[in-house]
Amino acid sequence: MSSYSEIMARRNEIIRSSTRFDYEQFEQYGLAFDYEAMMQNTGYSHEQIRDIQHNTGVGSTPLLELRNITKLARQVSPRGRGARIFIKDEAANPSGSFKARRAAVSVYHAQRYGFRGVAAATSGNYGAAVASQAAMLGLKCIIVQEVFDSQGLGQPEIIEKGRACEAYGAEVVQLTVGPELFAVYLQILAETGYFNASLYTPFGIAGIETLGSELAEQVSANTGGPPDVVVVTHAGGGNITGTARGLRLAGASKTQVVAASVDLSGLHMASDVDFNRKSFTTGHTGFGMPFATWPDRADVPRNAARALRYMDRYVTVSQGEVFYATEMLAQLEGLERGPAGNTALAAAFVLAQEMDDSQTIVVQETEYTGAGKHPNAQLAFARERGVVVSSGDPRQSRPGETIIIPDHPARMGVHEVELNHLRRSYLRNALNAKGHNVLEPIEREFLLADSRADETLLTEVQQSFVRR
């Protein structure tokens, strides 16, 4: 077993050999790299990716109109408002989530290039997706999870996902919260020679593009035109990146793409104390904010998920509102689905009330539910951790202390995240990485495209960096 410093020193070498993807060829200068060239270098066309997914039962999931939820939204909307709400039922994929799309491409690529197995570091649905696809293609699989706090207590949703990985035949390595996860993962890649089925490779993001293109095609078939708004649960950025790119491939370039996260502000995701005081393990601000403002914190040299390039709007909802949306979907539409997609549903229910009733808004995913994902398990676990659960006004919630479930659908709301605030953070992180504020023209061009900032904002951040 190598020491932490030894294994981290070999990071780039291990990543290169475990992906067989040459990131260095896309480097331009300093902070800049050729993002579009990297995305075009997967070796698979969009049509080929659809075929790869089809061969393992992935994709072609149903688009469902939520007529009863639309009716409820119109009851609490001004007259003439209340867009038609649709949902893409990604729980119909083999492993029960949209992440089967990511996994299908990565595992196929691993088999094609002769890898004996695949590995992924994830506490979420992606692990089950990789394990499922590996089982279909006859590859071994190792999933590394961050599961426990220092007291050995595991969050029920993460434990449920680990159970799913094991059910598909994967070996699951479970760790306590902390910085050691990446080092352990690198060690496993180095020792096994398995393919690094990272969430953040171009293969994974290209797999999600089929979701965006399918969605656009299905909405057009149902309504005669592309969706007006698509709401995407946002965590590490791959979901919104792939979906937006797929929408553009299908010609839906005017569709507004809205990111939605659960507000867990004040809870530190790497904190042993805070780790089990959250009731959501993905789709929350603990991932959504840092990955939007510095995507290259990932387990690959250059992250293919670049959320700021693609989000037109970013909103947050409270934990209680997501639990409310989960029950609303089950009791009004007969669809019991897991919590992640219902983050976007909670936001879409509110955003639909801003829109004309002739317009369409789409919730981009659902996921399977299970014992540990169910609201009852999550709320019971929260109460055991001292979190007070009540009903009333969800705007009064305090993450890690209270969960307030709306006592009326009119109480549902969203909090607007100022995109320029995120852009400033991204640009400051870039200048910190560079060590000074002098940018070459190619770096400046890259940062403007990657953040969708304007010249004025970039100049402002550069000047503030000097004053520091």
CORJO-V32165 format. One record per pair of residues at least 24 apart in sequence whose C-alpha atoms are under 10 Angstrom apart, sorted by the first residue. I is the first residue (numbers start at 1). J is the second residue. Records with the same first field share a line. If there is no record, write none. Layout:
# CORJO-V32165
I->J / J
This chain:
# CORJO-V32165
1->184 / 187 / 188 / 191
2->183 / 184 / 187
3->183 / 187
4->180 / 182 / 183 / 184 / 186 / 187
5->183
6->183 / 187
7->182 / 183 / 184 / 185 / 186 / 187 / 190
8->182 / 183 / 184 / 186 / 187
10->186 / 187 / 190
11->182 / 183 / 186 / 187 / 190 / 299 / 300 / 301
12->186 / 299 / 300 / 301
13->190
14->186 / 187 / 188 / 189 / 190 / 191 / 193 / 196 / 300
15->186 / 189 / 190 / 195 / 196 / 198 / 299 / 300 / 301
16->196 / 300 / 301
17->189 / 190 / 193 / 194 / 195 / 196
18->110 / 115 / 118 / 119 / 186 / 189 / 190 / 192 / 193 / 194 / 195 / 196 / 197 / 198
19->106 / 109 / 110 / 113 / 115 / 193 / 194 / 195 / 196 / 197 / 198 / 201 / 300
20->109 / 110 / 113 / 195 / 196
21->201 / 202 / 300
22->301
23->300 / 301 / 302
24->301 / 302
26->302
27->302
28->442 / 443 / 446
29->439 / 440 / 441 / 442 / 443 / 446
30->433 / 434 / 439 / 440 / 442 / 443
31->430 / 431 / 433 / 434 / 439 / 440 / 442 / 443 / 444 / 446 / 447
32->440 / 441 / 442 / 443 / 444 / 445 / 446 / 447 / 450
33->302 / 442 / 443 / 446 / 447
34->446
35->202 / 302 / 303 / 304 / 306 / 446 / 449 / 450
36->304
38->201 / 202 / 302 / 304
39->201 / 202 / 203 / 205 / 206 / 304
40->202 / 203 / 206
41->202 / 203
42->105 / 109 / 201 / 202 / 203 / 204 / 206
43->109 / 203
44->105 / 109 / 203 / 206
45->206
46->206 / 207 / 209 / 210 / 213 / 246 / 249
47->210
48->105
49->101 / 104 / 105 / 108 / 203 / 206 / 207 / 208 / 209 / 210
50->101 / 104 / 105 / 206 / 207 / 209 / 210 / 211 / 214
52->101 / 104 / 105 / 108 / 109 / 207
53->93 / 100 / 101 / 102 / 103 / 104 / 105 / 108 / 133 / 207 / 210
54->101 / 104
55->104 / 136
56->93 / 94 / 100 / 101 / 104 / 108 / 132 / 133 / 136 / 137
57->92 / 93 / 94 / 95 / 100 / 101 / 104 / 133
58->90 / 92 / 93 / 94 / 95 / 96 / 97 / 98 / 99 / 100 / 101 / 102 / 103 / 104 / 133
59->89 / 90 / 92 / 93 / 94 / 98 / 100 / 101 / 104 / 207 / 208 / 210 / 211 / 214
60->88 / 89 / 90 / 92 / 93 / 210 / 211 / 214 / 215 / 218
61->88 / 89 / 90 / 91 / 92 / 93 / 98 / 211 / 214 / 215 / 218 / 365
62->87 / 88 / 89 / 90 / 91 / 92 / 214 / 215 / 218
63->87 / 88 / 89 / 90 / 214 / 215 / 218 / 219 / 222 / 362 / 363 / 364 / 365
64->88 / 89 / 218 / 219 / 222 / 333 / 362 / 363
65->219 / 222 / 333 / 360 / 361 / 362
66->329 / 332 / 333 / 335 / 362 / 363
67->332 / 333
68->328 / 329 / 331 / 332 / 333
69->325 / 328 / 329 / 331 / 332 / 333 / 345 / 349
70->349 / 352 / 353 / 357
72->328 / 332 / 349 / 409 / 410
73->348 / 349 / 350 / 351 / 352 / 353 / 409 / 410
74->349 / 352 / 353 / 356 / 357
75->353 / 409 / 410
76->350 / 353 / 408 / 409 / 410 / 411
77->350 / 352 / 353 / 354 / 355 / 356 / 357 / 410
78->353 / 354 / 355 / 356
79->353 / 356 / 357
80->353 / 354 / 355 / 356 / 357 / 358
81->352 / 353 / 354 / 355 / 356 / 357 / 358 / 359
82->349 / 350 / 351 / 352 / 353 / 354 / 355 / 356 / 357 / 358 / 359 / 360 / 361
83->228 / 229 / 348 / 349 / 351 / 352 / 353 / 354 / 355 / 356 / 357 / 358 / 359 / 360 / 361 / 362
84->223 / 227 / 349 / 352 / 353 / 355 / 356 / 357 / 358 / 359 / 360 / 361 / 362
85->229 / 230 / 345 / 348 / 349 / 351 / 352 / 357 / 359 / 360 / 361 / 362 / 363
86->215 / 219 / 227 / 230 / 345 / 348 / 360 / 361 / 362 / 363 / 364
87->215 / 230 / 231 / 341 / 344 / 345 / 348 / 361 / 362 / 363 / 364 / 365 / 366
88->211 / 212 / 214 / 215 / 218 / 219 / 341 / 362 / 363 / 364 / 365 / 366 / 367
89->335 / 337 / 341 / 363 / 364 / 365 / 366 / 367 / 368
90->211 / 337 / 341 / 364 / 365 / 366 / 367 / 368
91->336 / 337 / 338 / 341 / 365 / 366 / 367 / 368 / 369
92->366 / 367 / 368
93->129 / 366 / 367 / 368
94->128 / 129 / 132 / 133
95->125 / 126 / 127 / 128 / 129 / 130 / 131 / 132 / 133 / 164 / 165 / 168 / 367 / 368
96->125 / 126 / 128 / 129 / 132 / 337 / 338 / 366 / 367 / 368 / 369
97->125 / 126 / 128 / 129 / 338 / 340 / 341 / 365 / 366 / 367 / 368 / 369
98->125 / 126 / 129 / 207 / 208 / 211 / 239 / 341 / 364 / 365 / 366 / 367 / 368
99->124 / 125 / 126 / 127 / 128 / 129 / 130 / 199 / 204 / 205 / 207 / 208 / 238 / 239 / 367
100->125 / 126 / 127 / 128 / 129 / 130 / 131 / 132 / 133 / 204 / 207 / 208
101->126 / 129 / 130 / 133 / 203 / 204 / 205 / 206 / 207 / 208 / 209 / 210 / 211
102->126 / 129 / 130 / 197 / 198 / 199 / 200 / 201 / 202 / 203 / 204 / 205 / 206 / 207 / 208 / 209 / 210 / 238 / 239 / 242
103->127 / 128 / 129 / 130 / 131 / 132 / 133 / 134 / 197 / 198 / 199 / 203 / 204 / 205 / 207 / 208
104->129 / 130 / 132 / 133 / 134 / 136 / 137 / 197 / 203 / 204 / 207
105->130 / 133 / 197 / 202 / 203 / 204 / 205 / 206 / 207 / 208
106->130 / 133 / 134 / 195 / 196 / 197 / 198 / 199 / 201 / 202 / 203 / 204 / 205 / 206 / 207
107->131 / 132 / 133 / 134 / 135 / 136 / 137 / 138 / 139 / 141 / 195 / 196 / 197 / 203 / 204
108->133 / 134 / 136 / 137 / 139 / 203
109->195 / 197 / 203
110->134 / 137 / 139 / 194 / 195 / 196 / 197
111->137 / 138 / 139 / 195
113->195
114->139 / 194 / 195
115->139 / 140 / 192 / 193 / 194 / 195 / 196
116->140 / 141 / 192 / 193 / 194 / 195
117->141 / 142 / 189 / 192 / 193 / 194 / 195 / 196 / 197
118->142 / 143 / 170 / 189 / 192 / 193 / 194 / 195 / 196 / 197 / 198
119->143 / 144 / 170 / 171 / 172 / 185 / 188 / 189 / 192 / 193 / 194 / 195 / 196 / 197 / 198
120->144 / 145 / 172 / 185 / 188 / 189 / 194 / 195 / 196 / 197 / 198 / 199 / 299
121->145 / 146 / 172 / 173 / 181 / 182 / 184 / 185 / 186 / 196 / 197 / 198 / 199 / 299
122->146 / 147 / 158 / 161 / 162 / 181 / 198 / 199
123->147 / 157 / 158 / 159 / 160 / 161 / 162 / 174 / 281 / 282
124->157 / 158 / 159 / 160 / 161 / 162 / 165 / 281 / 282
125->157 / 158 / 160 / 161 / 162 / 164 / 165 / 282 / 340 / 367 / 368
126->161 / 165 / 197 / 198 / 199
127->161 / 162 / 164 / 165 / 166 / 168 / 170 / 172 / 197 / 199
128->161 / 162 / 163 / 164 / 165 / 166 / 167 / 168 / 169 / 170
129->164 / 165 / 168
130->165 / 168 / 170 / 197 / 198
131->164 / 165 / 166 / 167 / 168 / 169 / 170 / 171 / 172
132->164 / 165 / 166 / 167 / 168 / 169 / 170
133->168
134->168 / 169 / 170
135->168 / 169 / 170
136->168
139->170 / 194
140->169 / 170 / 171 / 194
141->165 / 166 / 168 / 169 / 170 / 171 / 172 / 194 / 195 / 197
142->166 / 169 / 170 / 171 / 172 / 173 / 185 / 188 / 189 / 192 / 194
143->170 / 171 / 172 / 173 / 174 / 185 / 188 / 197
144->171 / 172 / 173 / 174 / 175 / 181 / 182 / 184 / 185 / 188
145->172 / 173 / 174 / 175 / 176 / 177 / 181 / 185
146->173 / 174 / 175 / 176 / 177 / 178 / 179 / 180 / 181
147->173 / 174 / 175 / 176 / 177 / 275 / 276
148->174 / 175 / 176 / 177 / 178 / 272 / 275 / 276
149->175 / 176 / 177 / 178 / 271 / 272 / 273 / 274 / 275 / 276
150->175 / 176 / 177 / 178 / 272 / 273 / 275
151->176 / 272
152->176 / 177
153->275 / 276
154->275 / 276 / 381
155->275 / 276 / 277 / 278 / 279 / 280 / 281 / 372 / 373 / 377 / 378 / 381 / 382
156->276 / 279 / 280 / 281 / 371 / 372 / 373 / 374 / 377 / 378 / 380 / 381
157->279 / 280 / 281 / 282 / 338 / 339 / 369 / 370 / 371 / 372 / 373 / 374 / 375 / 377 / 378
158->280 / 281 / 282 / 372 / 373
159->371 / 372 / 373
160->369 / 370 / 371 / 372 / 373
161->370 / 371 / 372 / 373
163->372
164->370
176->272 / 275
177->269 / 270 / 271 / 272 / 273 / 275
178->269 / 270 / 271 / 272 / 275
179->270
182->298 / 299
185->299
186->299
196->299 / 300
198->298 / 299 / 300 / 303
199->236 / 237 / 238 / 239 / 298 / 299 / 300 / 303 / 304 / 305
200->236 / 237 / 238 / 295 / 296 / 298 / 299 / 300 / 301 / 302 / 303 / 304 / 305 / 306
201->238 / 298 / 299 / 300 / 301 / 302 / 303 / 304 / 305
202->238 / 242 / 302 / 303 / 304 / 305
203->304
204->238 / 239 / 242 / 304 / 305
205->237 / 238 / 239 / 240 / 241 / 242 / 243 / 245 / 246 / 303 / 304 / 305 / 306
206->238 / 241 / 242 / 243 / 245 / 246 / 304
207->238 / 239 / 242 / 243 / 246
208->238 / 239 / 240 / 241 / 242 / 243 / 244 / 245 / 246
209->238 / 239 / 240 / 241 / 242 / 243 / 244 / 245 / 246 / 247 / 248 / 249 / 250
210->242 / 243 / 245 / 246 / 247 / 249 / 250
211->239 / 242 / 243 / 244 / 245 / 246 / 247 / 364 / 365
212->239 / 240 / 241 / 242 / 243 / 244 / 245 / 246 / 247 / 248 / 249 / 250 / 252 / 364
213->242 / 243 / 244 / 245 / 246 / 247 / 248 / 249 / 250 / 251 / 252
214->243 / 246 / 247 / 250
215->243 / 246 / 247 / 250 / 252 / 362 / 363 / 364 / 365
216->243 / 246 / 247 / 248 / 249 / 250 / 251 / 252 / 255 / 362
217->247 / 250 / 251 / 252
219->360 / 361 / 362
220->252
223->358 / 359 / 360
225->252 / 359 / 360
226->250 / 251 / 252 / 253 / 254 / 255 / 359 / 360 / 361
227->252 / 254 / 255 / 256 / 257 / 359 / 360 / 361 / 362
228->252 / 254 / 255 / 256 / 257 / 355 / 358 / 359 / 360 / 361 / 362
229->254 / 255 / 256 / 257 / 258 / 312 / 348 / 351 / 352 / 355 / 359 / 360 / 361 / 362 / 363
230->255 / 256 / 257 / 258 / 259 / 344 / 348 / 360 / 361 / 362 / 363 / 364
231->256 / 257 / 258 / 259 / 260 / 311 / 313 / 314 / 315 / 341 / 343 / 344 / 345 / 346 / 347 / 348 / 351 / 361 / 362 / 363 / 364 / 365
232->257 / 258 / 259 / 260 / 261 / 283 / 311 / 314 / 340 / 341 / 342 / 343 / 344 / 345 / 347 / 348 / 362 / 363 / 364 / 365
233->258 / 259 / 260 / 261 / 262 / 282 / 283 / 284 / 288 / 314 / 315 / 316 / 340 / 341 / 342 / 343 / 344 / 345 / 347 / 363 / 364 / 365 / 366
234->258 / 259 / 260 / 261 / 262 / 282 / 283 / 284 / 285 / 287 / 288 / 289 / 291 / 292 / 307 / 311 / 314 / 315 / 316 / 340 / 341 / 343 / 344
235->259 / 260 / 261 / 262 / 281 / 282 / 283 / 284 / 285 / 286 / 287 / 288 / 289 / 290 / 291 / 292 / 307 / 340
236->282 / 283 / 284 / 285 / 286 / 287 / 288 / 289 / 290 / 291 / 292 / 295 / 297 / 298 / 303 / 305 / 306 / 307
237->283 / 287 / 288 / 289 / 290 / 291 / 292 / 295 / 303 / 304 / 305 / 306 / 307 / 308 / 310 / 311
238->291 / 295 / 303 / 304 / 305 / 306 / 307
239->283 / 305 / 306 / 307 / 364 / 365
240->305 / 306 / 307 / 308 / 309 / 310 / 311 / 364
241->304 / 305 / 306 / 307 / 308 / 309 / 310 / 311
242->304 / 305 / 306 / 307 / 310
243->310 / 364
244->307 / 309 / 310 / 311
245->310
255->312 / 361
256->310 / 311 / 312 / 313 / 361
257->310 / 311 / 312 / 313 / 314 / 362
258->310 / 311 / 312 / 313 / 314 / 315 / 344 / 347 / 348 / 351 / 363
259->283 / 288 / 307 / 308 / 310 / 311 / 312 / 313 / 314 / 315 / 316 / 343 / 344 / 347 / 417
260->284 / 285 / 288 / 311 / 313 / 314 / 315 / 316 / 317 / 341 / 342 / 343 / 344 / 345 / 346 / 347 / 348 / 414 / 415 / 416 / 417
261->285 / 286 / 287 / 288 / 289 / 314 / 315 / 316 / 317 / 318 / 319 / 322 / 340 / 343 / 344 / 346 / 347 / 414 / 415
262->286 / 287 / 288 / 315 / 316 / 317 / 318 / 319 / 320 / 321 / 322 / 340 / 342 / 343 / 344 / 346 / 347 / 399 / 414
263->288 / 315 / 316 / 317 / 318 / 319 / 397 / 398 / 399 / 414 / 415
264->316 / 317 / 318 / 319 / 398 / 399 / 400
265->289 / 398 / 399 / 400
266->398 / 399 / 400
267->398 / 399 / 400
274->399 / 400
275->400
276->381 / 382 / 385 / 400
277->381 / 382 / 383 / 384 / 385 / 386 / 387 / 399 / 400 / 401 / 402
278->319 / 378 / 381 / 382 / 385 / 387 / 399 / 400 / 401 / 403
279->319 / 320 / 323 / 339 / 373 / 375 / 377 / 378 / 379 / 380 / 381 / 382 / 387 / 399 / 400 / 403
280->319 / 322 / 339 / 340 / 343 / 373 / 378
281->339 / 340 / 373
282->339 / 340 / 343
283->316 / 339 / 340 / 341 / 342 / 343 / 344
284->316 / 317 / 318 / 319 / 340 / 343
285->316 / 317
288->314 / 316
289->417 / 422 / 425 / 426
290->422 / 425 / 426
291->426
292->419 / 422 / 423 / 425 / 426 / 451
293->421 / 422 / 423 / 424 / 425 / 426 / 427 / 428 / 429 / 430 / 451
294->422 / 423 / 425 / 426 / 427 / 428 / 429 / 430 / 451
295->426 / 450
306->450 / 451
307->450 / 451
308->419 / 422 / 423 / 426 / 449 / 450 / 451 / 452 / 453
309->448 / 449 / 450 / 451 / 452 / 453
310->450 / 451 / 452
311->419 / 451 / 452
312->419 / 452
313->416 / 417 / 418 / 419
314->414 / 415 / 416 / 417 / 418 / 419 / 422
315->344 / 347 / 351 / 413 / 414 / 415 / 416 / 417 / 418 / 419
316->343 / 344 / 346 / 347 / 413 / 414 / 415 / 416 / 417
317->343 / 344 / 346 / 347 / 350 / 394 / 395 / 412 / 413 / 414 / 415 / 416
318->343 / 346 / 347 / 394 / 395 / 396 / 397 / 398 / 399 / 403 / 404 / 405 / 406 / 412 / 413 / 414 / 415
319->343 / 346 / 394 / 397 / 398 / 399 / 402 / 403 / 404 / 405
320->346 / 375 / 379 / 389 / 390 / 391 / 392 / 393 / 394 / 395 / 397 / 402 / 403 / 404 / 405 / 406 / 412
321->345 / 346 / 347 / 393 / 394 / 395 / 403 / 404 / 405 / 406 / 407 / 409 / 411 / 412 / 413 / 414
322->346 / 347 / 375 / 405 / 406 / 412
323->374 / 375 / 376 / 378 / 379 / 403 / 404 / 405 / 406
324->375 / 404 / 405 / 406 / 407 / 408 / 409 / 412
325->349 / 405 / 406 / 409 / 412
326->374 / 375
327->374 / 375
328->409
335->366
336->366 / 367 / 368 / 369 / 370 / 374
337->365 / 366 / 367 / 368 / 369 / 370 / 373 / 374
338->366 / 367 / 368 / 369 / 370 / 372 / 373 / 374 / 375
339->366 / 367 / 368 / 369 / 373 / 374 / 375 / 378
340->365 / 366 / 367 / 368 / 369 / 373
341->365 / 366 / 367 / 368
342->366 / 367
346->412 / 413 / 414
347->412 / 413 / 414 / 415
348->413 / 414
349->409 / 412 / 413 / 414
350->409 / 410 / 411 / 412 / 413 / 414
351->413 / 414
379->403
419->451 / 452 / 453
420->451 / 452 / 453 / 454 / 457
422->451 / 453
423->447 / 448 / 450 / 451 / 452 / 453 / 454 / 457 / 458 / 461
424->451 / 453 / 457 / 458 / 460 / 461 / 462
425->451 / 461
426->450 / 451 / 453 / 461
427->451 / 453 / 457 / 458 / 459 / 461 / 462 / 465
428->458 / 461 / 462 / 464 / 465
431->461 / 462 / 465
432->465
435->465
436->462 / 465 / 466
437->461 / 462 / 463 / 464 / 465 / 466
438->462 / 466
